[in-house]
């Protein structure tokens, strides 16, 4: 039960933080906020301060920031629709930024006590490795990229290799004395300690470096950017067909995954390690929300940004704005499709539980 509650709390906090981003940006830009709510459903507490009603609602599953002029045009000079391009852009992306920042800060917290970090340094070459030397690969080289994908963490390397499928060749860029060198490697047959043949590229990677405050921040940033890349790779796999409906998860599936991860980690390493794993998962979800919300799709923040840009171009070219009723209609359809997708994924998640 504790892990289910933790999962619900994570969703509630991340959505509330997202709306807080919009709220703070709106206030900074002088936009009238009619209501800022933490939670959803029936109101428990509310207080009006200035022009804004602050509400606490019974369901800890998010919140909202209701701005004047957000849904319909308003004559109020402090309405969202009466603010300039940059102010509105700032407000639209502020929610995603807060989610990204939250994910980054969670990682900073988790890495604060780290004693060291694994590196992507090459630590050994197999006997008979054909490309050893200055024109090839040397022990001490740092793997910078594999098949064009930047390596931020040691764990990136097997993931990127796996994406290459059954290919026996790999393009690898290494750092040596500050210089980037690109090499093409081919798998060949080697023998293990027992004399058995196996196929490999012929190098071993993964050193350890002692953690410093600067290095903790660097690895926190790399981990956060790595989560951004995971979203991109997941979308690529979805559109290419290498991932399908069974690989999608909504809130129910994520709660189930968090519960499973928590129980398994607690059984193996204890409750403290389980909570650390859940916090890593929370950071990944926070970054995921940030990236997904910036996709240029109706009803998402990225859709608002797209409409803002298109509308600004229309004003420059035709000296008139696109009527808001059309934008609202597109947003309405987009929202309906998004809800339909969420319902489908949620139903699929529930089916998978049984």
C-alpha positions in Angstrom: 0.0 0.0 0.0 2.8 2.4 0.8 4.2 2.2 -2.8 0.7 2.8 -4.2 0.4 5.9 -2.1 3.9 7.0 -3.1 3.0 6.7 -6.8 -0.2 8.7 -6.3 1.7 11.3 -4.4 4.3 11.5 -7.2 1.7 12.1 -9.8 -0.1 14.7 -7.7 3.1 16.6 -6.9 4.4 16.6 -10.5 1.2 17.9 -11.9 0.9 20.5 -9.2 4.5 21.6 -9.8 3.7 21.9 -13.5 0.7 24.2 -12.8 2.8 26.1 -10.3 5.2 26.9 -13.1 2.4 28.4 -15.2 1.2 30.3 -12.1 4.6 31.8 -11.2 5.3 32.8 -14.8 1.8 34.3 -15.2 2.3 36.4 -12.0 5.7 37.5 -13.2 4.3 38.7 -16.5 1.3 40.5 -14.9 -1.4 38.1 -16.1 -4.5 37.8 -14.0 -4.9 34.4 -12.4 -8.5 33.8 -11.4 -7.8 30.6 -9.5 -4.8 28.5 -8.6 -5.8 25.1 -7.2 -3.8 22.3 -5.6 -5.6 19.0 -6.1 -8.8 18.3 -7.9 -12.4 17.6 -7.0 -14.4 19.2 -4.1 -12.8 22.2 -2.4 -11.6 21.7 1.1 -10.1 25.1 1.8 -10.0 28.3 -0.2 -8.8 31.8 0.3 -8.9 34.9 -2.0 -5.9 37.1 -2.0 -5.9 40.0 -4.4 -7.3 38.9 -7.7 -6.6 35.2 -7.2 -8.6 32.5 -5.4 -6.3 29.8 -3.9 -7.9 26.4 -3.4 -7.0 23.1 -1.8 -9.1 20.3 -3.2 -9.7 16.8 -1.9 -8.1 14.6 -4.6 -4.2 14.9 -4.6 -4.0 14.3 -8.3 -2.7 17.6 -9.7 -4.2 21.1 -9.9 -4.8 23.9 -12.3 -4.0 27.5 -13.0 -7.0 29.4 -14.5 -5.8 32.5 -16.2 -8.0 35.3 -17.6 -8.1 35.2 -21.3 -6.8 31.6 -21.5 -9.9 30.0 -23.0 -11.7 33.0 -24.4 -10.6 36.5 -25.3 -10.9 39.1 -22.6 -10.8 42.9 -22.6 -8.9 42.9 -19.3 -5.5 44.4 -20.0 -4.0 41.8 -17.7 -5.6 38.9 -19.6 -3.3 36.3 -21.2 -4.6 37.1 -24.7 -3.5 40.8 -24.3 0.1 40.0 -23.5 2.9 40.0 -25.9 4.5 37.0 -27.8 7.4 36.5 -25.4 5.3 36.8 -22.2 2.8 34.1 -23.5 5.7 31.9 -24.7 7.3 32.1 -21.3 4.0 31.2 -19.5 3.3 28.3 -21.9 6.7 26.6 -21.4 7.0 27.4 -17.7 5.1 24.3 -16.6 7.4 21.9 -18.6 10.4 23.8 -17.3 9.3 23.2 -13.7 8.9 19.5 -14.4 12.3 19.3 -15.9 13.8 21.3 -13.0 12.0 19.0 -10.5 13.5 15.9 -12.2 17.0 17.5 -12.2 16.7 18.4 -8.5 15.6 14.9 -7.5 18.7 13.5 -9.2 20.9 16.1 -7.5 19.4 15.0 -4.2 19.9 11.3 -4.9 23.5 11.9 -6.1 24.4 14.2 -3.1 25.8 11.2 -1.1 27.4 9.4 -4.0 31.0 8.4 -3.4 31.9 7.8 -7.0 30.5 7.3 -10.5 31.1 4.8 -13.3 32.7 6.1 -16.4 32.6 5.2 -20.0 36.4 4.8 -20.2 37.9 1.8 -22.0 39.8 -0.2 -19.4 40.9 -3.3 -21.4 41.3 -4.7 -24.9 40.9 -8.3 -25.7 44.1 -10.2 -26.7 44.4 -10.0 -30.5 42.2 -6.9 -30.8 43.1 -5.8 -34.3 42.6 -2.0 -33.9 44.7 -1.4 -30.9 46.9 1.7 -31.2 46.8 5.4 -32.0 45.0 4.9 -35.2 42.4 2.7 -33.5 41.3 2.3 -29.9 43.5 2.6 -26.8 43.0 1.8 -23.1 42.1 5.1 -21.4 40.0 6.4 -24.3 36.6 7.6 -23.2 33.6 6.5 -25.2 31.9 9.7 -26.4 29.3 8.4 -28.9 28.1 5.1 -30.3 26.4 5.0 -33.8 26.0 8.8 -33.6 24.2 8.7 -30.2 26.0 10.7 -27.4 27.0 8.6 -24.4 26.2 10.5 -21.2 26.4 7.5 -18.8 28.0 4.1 -18.8 24.6 2.5 -19.0 23.9 4.2 -22.3 26.4 2.0 -24.2 24.5 -1.4 -24.0 21.2 0.4 -24.7 22.5 2.0 -27.9 24.2 -1.2 -29.0 20.9 -3.1 -28.5 19.1 -0.5 -30.7 21.5 -1.5 -33.5 20.0 -4.9 -33.6 21.9 -7.8 -35.1 24.5 -5.6 -36.8 28.1 -6.7 -36.5 29.6 -3.3 -37.0 29.6 -0.2 -34.9 30.7 3.4 -35.3 32.3 4.6 -32.0 33.6 8.1 -31.2 36.2 8.3 -28.4 37.8 11.2 -26.6 41.6 11.1 -26.3 43.5 14.0 -24.9 40.5 16.3 -25.6 40.2 15.2 -29.3 37.2 13.3 -30.7 38.2 10.3 -32.8 35.7 8.2 -34.8 36.4 4.5 -35.4 34.5 1.7 -37.1 34.6 -1.5 -35.1 33.6 -5.0 -36.3 32.7 -8.0 -34.1 35.1 -11.0 -34.3 35.5 -14.3 -32.6 37.5 -14.4 -29.3 38.1 -17.1 -26.7 37.1 -16.9 -23.1 39.2 -18.2 -20.2 37.8 -21.7 -20.7 38.7 -21.8 -24.4 35.1 -21.3 -25.6 34.5 -19.1 -28.6 32.3 -16.0 -28.4 31.6 -13.0 -30.7 32.4 -9.5 -29.5 33.9 -6.1 -30.4 36.8 -6.8 -28.1 36.9 -4.0 -25.6 35.9 -3.6 -21.9 34.7 -0.3 -20.6 33.7 1.1 -17.2 36.1 2.8 -14.8 35.2 4.5 -11.6 35.9 8.2 -10.7 35.7 9.7 -7.2 32.7 12.0 -6.8 33.3 15.8 -6.2 30.5 18.5 -5.9 31.1 19.5 -9.5 31.1 16.0 -10.7 27.8 15.3 -8.8 26.2 18.2 -10.6 27.6 17.0 -14.0 26.3 13.5 -13.6 22.9 14.8 -12.3 22.7 16.9 -15.5 23.8 14.0 -17.7 21.2 11.7 -16.1 18.4 14.2 -16.6 19.4 14.7 -20.3 19.6 11.0 -20.6 15.9 10.8 -19.6 15.1 13.3 -22.3 16.8 11.1 -24.8 14.8 8.1 -23.6 11.6 9.9 -24.4 12.9 10.6 -27.9 14.0 7.0 -28.5 10.7 5.7 -27.2 8.8 7.9 -29.6 11.0 6.8 -32.5 10.4 3.2 -31.6 6.7 3.8 -31.4 6.5 5.4 -34.8 8.8 3.0 -36.5 6.8 0.0 -35.2 9.5 -1.5 -33.1 7.4 -0.7 -30.1 3.6 -1.3 -29.8 0.6 -0.8 -27.7 1.8 -3.3 -25.2 4.8 -1.1 -24.4 2.6 1.9 -23.6 1.7 2.7 -20.0 -0.7 5.2 -18.5 -1.2 6.2 -14.8 -2.4 2.7 -13.8 0.6 1.0 -15.5 3.0 3.4 -13.9 1.6 3.0 -10.5 1.8 -0.8 -11.0 5.4 -0.5 -12.1 6.4 1.7 -9.1 4.7 -0.7 -6.7 6.5 -3.7 -8.3 9.9 -1.9 -8.3 9.4 -0.9 -4.7 8.6 -4.4 -3.5 11.4 -6.1 -5.4 14.0 -3.6 -4.4 12.9 -3.7 -0.7 13.1 -7.5 -0.8 16.6 -7.4 -2.1 18.2 -4.3 -0.6 15.8 -2.8 2.0 13.2 -0.1 2.3 15.7 2.8 1.9 16.9 1.4 -1.4 13.3 0.9 -2.6 12.5 4.6 -1.9 15.7 5.6 -3.8 14.5 3.5 -6.8 11.1 5.2 -6.7 12.7 8.6 -6.6 14.7 7.8 -9.7 11.5 6.7 -11.3 9.8 10.0 -10.2 12.7 12.0 -11.8 12.2 10.1 -15.0 8.4 10.7 -15.0 9.0 14.4 -14.3 11.3 14.7 -17.3 9.0 12.6 -19.4 6.1 15.0 -18.5 8.3 18.0 -19.4 9.2 16.6 -22.9 5.7 15.2 -23.7 4.0 18.5 -22.8 6.2 20.4 -25.2 5.2 18.2 -28.2 3.4 20.4 -30.8 0.0 18.7 -30.3 -3.3 20.3 -29.5 -4.3 20.6 -25.8 -0.6 20.3 -24.7 1.6 23.2 -23.9 3.6 22.6 -27.1 0.3 22.9 -29.0 -0.3 26.3 -27.4 3.3 27.3 -28.4 2.6 26.1 -32.0 -0.6 28.1 -32.2 1.1 31.2 -30.7 3.8 31.0 -33.5 1.3 30.3 -36.3 -0.9 33.2 -35.0 2.1 35.5 -34.9 3.0 34.6 -38.5 -0.6 35.2 -39.6 -0.4 38.7 -38.0 2.9 39.5 -39.8 1.7 38.2 -43.2 -2.1 39.1 -43.2 -2.3 41.7 -40.4 -5.0 39.8 -38.6 -5.1 37.0 -36.0 -6.6 33.6 -36.5 -10.1 33.7 -34.9 -9.9 32.1 -31.4 -13.0 29.9 -32.2 -10.9 27.9 -34.6 -8.0 27.5 -32.2 -10.5 26.5 -29.5 -12.1 24.0 -31.8 -8.7 22.4 -32.6 -7.8 22.3 -29.0 -11.1 20.7 -28.1 -10.7 18.0 -30.7 -7.1 17.4 -29.5 -8.2 17.2 -25.9 -10.9 14.7 -26.8 -8.4 12.5 -28.7 -5.9 12.8 -25.9 -8.5 11.7 -23.4 -9.6 8.8 -25.7 -6.0 7.7 -25.9 -5.6 7.9 -22.1 -8.7 5.9 -21.5 -7.5 3.2 -24.0 -4.1 3.0 -22.4 -5.6 2.9 -18.9 -8.0 0.1 -19.9 -5.1 -1.8 -21.5 -3.1 -1.3 -18.2 -6.0 -2.7 -16.2 -6.3 -5.7 -18.5 -2.6 -6.4 -18.1 -3.0 -6.6 -14.3 -5.3 -9.6 -14.6 
